[in-house]
Amino acid sequence: MDVYDFRRPTTLAREHSRVLELAFETFARQWATQLTAKVRVISQVTSEQVLMQTYNEYAASLPPTTAMVLCAIPDHPSKAVIQFPASAGLFWVDSMLGGHGTVPSGERKFTQIEQALIRRLMDDALEGLHYSLGSVLTYQLGIDSIQYNSQFAQAASTTELMIVGTFEIRVGERSCPATVAIPAQLGDANPTATGDDARELIEQQVAHVPVDVAVQLTALPVLPGRILDLAVGDVLKLPHPQHRPFELAINGQRLGEAALGQNGSRLACVVVTTEENPAP
């Protein structure tokens, strides 16, 4: 039986997951536009899933040999990761240089020239990531290194929680999977509202809640026996003086007085007095 640590949940709440899904969908569109511009081949990036995993679980889900761009985080020991097959990176580089997108089979490390071009692509990707995630990613990331072994590339401690987004990248007729992993403790990976401005938020919400406003006569207390004996033609004498304005009320709570009027073909009321009703 596994022990569950409530201080380090491994799943995202639905509302938090939706915020991150929208952010990663925006990033996918940005990434596709940037790839198309640099590679000069129509590209499409699709955001498939957002989940929370420990770094150990994330690394275990990757192919043994793959390209992992480790991104340094200021004043933070952990690193963010942009991962994709090295063969896909070679295909992008070949297309950037005017080739036909032919690359050797299998995975290999990038040469210095290839690595420089990949870094340019990843700089654009990081720019799109910052734009899309906003407050979820409050640190300015920078490329640290490119690793090729998912088991030896220690971007974070094995138990550190990571927000992982999975993507499908299609450049021309070639598609491949990719992932982006960010330490969960950065920014508002699990965005929640603080209680510092709770009063202001409640007042803003209450101000937009529709309520029924009633213009009514003074109420007449009636015994149940009289109600049961009512018949057509009976007259109930109301205690409301003829010269007095009507009562203005919300949910039975008196707010003031209003005079009967008309607005075009509709009845209307003109507020003549208001009253302060302090909360009990």
Helices and strands as residue ranges (DSSP letters): H 14-39, E 43-54, H 55-60, E 65-73, E 76-84, H 86-96, H 112-133, G 134-136, E 142-149, E 161-171, E 174-183, H 198-206, E 213-216, H 224-228, E 246-250, E 253-263, E 266-274
